[in-house]
Amino acid sequence: MPIIQVTFIEGRTPEQKERLIEEVSKTVSSVLDAPLETVRVCLHEIPSTHWGIAGKSVQRRQNE
């Protein structure tokens, strides 16, 4: 059973997340020749204050 974890900064719409789950599932199913019913996708949304780039949080970088 393939388990796919996707980590991204929060802010996507519910519709975008649904589409991501659908497209990732279909792609993994196709590439791994695994039944779609066995594919699991877990989304991890991280607050922009908890994601750092070059020593600064994304939130801080956006506010500068």
Backbone as numpy.savetxt, mean C-alpha at the origin, in Angstrom:
# Nx Ny Nz CAx CAy CAz Cx Cy Cz
-0.20 -19.60 -0.16 -1.04 -18.43 -0.16 -0.15 -17.19 -0.16
-0.14 -16.43 -1.24 0.65 -15.19 -1.27 0.04 -14.12 -0.35
0.89 -13.50 0.43 0.48 -12.39 1.29 1.31 -11.19 0.91
0.65 -10.14 0.45 1.33 -8.94 -0.03 1.07 -7.81 0.96
2.13 -7.15 1.40 2.00 -6.00 2.30 2.43 -4.74 1.54
1.57 -3.73 1.59 1.85 -2.46 0.92 1.84 -1.38 1.99
2.94 -0.62 2.07 3.07 0.45 3.04 3.12 1.78 2.30
2.31 2.74 2.74 2.28 4.05 2.10 1.81 5.10 3.09
2.06 6.36 2.74 1.63 7.47 3.58 0.13 7.63 3.43
-0.55 7.85 4.55 -2.00 7.97 4.55 -2.46 9.12 3.65
-3.71 9.06 3.24 -4.28 10.13 2.45 -4.98 9.67 1.19
-4.96 8.36 0.92 -5.64 7.85 -0.26 -7.12 7.66 0.05
-7.94 7.75 -0.98 -9.38 7.57 -0.81 -9.71 6.09 -0.65
-10.87 5.78 -0.08 -11.28 4.38 -0.01 -11.34 3.73 -1.39
-11.74 4.48 -2.40 -11.81 3.95 -3.76 -10.42 3.60 -4.28
-9.43 4.43 -4.00 -8.06 4.14 -4.42 -7.53 2.89 -3.75
-7.83 2.74 -2.47 -7.36 1.56 -1.74 -8.03 0.29 -2.27
-9.32 0.36 -2.57 -10.02 -0.79 -3.15 -9.40 -1.18 -4.48
-9.11 -0.18 -5.31 -8.51 -0.46 -6.62 -7.11 -1.05 -6.46
-6.34 -0.53 -5.51 -5.01 -1.06 -5.26 -5.08 -2.53 -4.87
-5.97 -2.85 -3.95 -6.14 -4.24 -3.53 -6.51 -5.12 -4.72
-7.44 -4.65 -5.54 -7.88 -5.42 -6.70 -6.74 -5.64 -7.70
-6.04 -4.57 -8.05 -4.99 -4.67 -9.07 -3.80 -5.48 -8.59
-3.38 -5.27 -7.35 -2.26 -6.04 -6.80 -2.63 -7.52 -6.75
-3.84 -7.81 -6.32 -4.29 -9.20 -6.24 -4.27 -9.86 -7.61
-4.82 -9.19 -8.61 -4.84 -9.76 -9.96 -3.43 -9.97 -10.50
-2.55 -9.00 -10.27 -1.18 -9.13 -10.77 -0.44 -10.27 -10.11
-0.53 -10.36 -8.81 0.15 -11.44 -8.08 -0.41 -12.80 -8.51
-1.71 -12.88 -8.64 -2.33 -14.12 -9.09 -1.79 -14.54 -10.45
-1.68 -13.59 -11.36 -1.20 -13.88 -12.71 0.27 -14.27 -12.72
1.10 -13.48 -12.07 2.55 -13.71 -12.09 2.93 -15.01 -11.38
2.28 -15.29 -10.27 2.62 -16.48 -9.49 1.78 -17.70 -9.87
0.86 -17.51 -10.81 -0.06 -18.59 -11.19 -0.75 -19.16 -9.96
-1.23 -18.25 -9.10 -1.92 -18.63 -7.88 -3.40 -18.26 -8.02
-4.29 -19.09 -7.51 -5.70 -18.74 -7.57 -5.95 -17.39 -6.86
-6.74 -16.54 -7.50 -7.03 -15.22 -6.94 -7.56 -15.33 -5.51
-8.33 -16.36 -5.24 -8.94 -16.54 -3.92 -7.90 -16.75 -2.82
-6.68 -17.10 -3.21 -5.65 -17.35 -2.19 -4.77 -16.14 -1.91
-4.95 -15.07 -2.69 -4.09 -13.89 -2.54 -4.63 -13.00 -1.43
-3.75 -12.58 -0.55 -4.11 -11.67 0.55 -3.30 -10.39 0.39
-3.94 -9.25 0.62 -3.27 -7.94 0.55 -3.53 -7.21 1.85
-2.48 -6.72 2.46 -2.58 -5.96 3.70 -2.02 -4.56 3.46
-2.86 -3.54 3.69 -2.42 -2.16 3.51 -2.00 -1.57 4.86
-0.84 -0.94 4.88 -0.34 -0.27 6.08 -0.25 1.21 5.77
-1.14 1.99 6.36 -1.11 3.43 6.16 -0.33 4.07 7.30
0.66 4.87 6.94 1.53 5.51 7.92 1.24 7.01 7.93
1.05 7.60 9.12 0.87 9.06 9.18 2.11 9.77 8.64
1.91 10.91 8.01 3.05 11.64 7.43 4.04 12.10 8.50
3.59 12.15 9.75 4.49 12.51 10.85 5.38 11.33 11.25
5.07 10.14 10.77 5.82 8.94 11.12 6.68 8.42 9.98
6.78 9.19 8.90 7.55 8.77 7.73 8.61 9.82 7.48
9.86 9.43 7.51 10.94 10.39 7.36 11.70 10.25 6.06
12.11 11.39 5.52 12.95 11.45 4.32 14.04 12.47 4.60
15.28 12.06 4.46 16.42 12.96 4.64 16.39 13.69 5.98
16.00 12.98 7.02 16.06 13.54 8.36 14.86 14.37 8.78
13.82 14.43 7.96 12.63 15.21 8.30 11.39 14.38 8.00
10.34 14.58 8.80 9.09 13.89 8.52 8.50 14.44 7.22
7.71 13.63 6.57 7.05 14.08 5.33 6.18 15.29 5.62
5.48 15.27 6.76 4.63 16.41 7.11 5.45 17.70 7.21
6.58 17.63 7.87 7.44 18.81 8.00 7.93 19.28 6.63
8.34 18.33 5.79 8.83 18.67 4.46 7.74 19.35 3.64
6.49 18.90 3.77 5.38 19.49 3.03 5.06 20.89 3.52
5.33 21.15 4.78 5.02 22.47 5.35 6.11 23.50 5.15
7.27 23.08 4.66 8.38 24.03 4.48 8.28 24.74 3.15
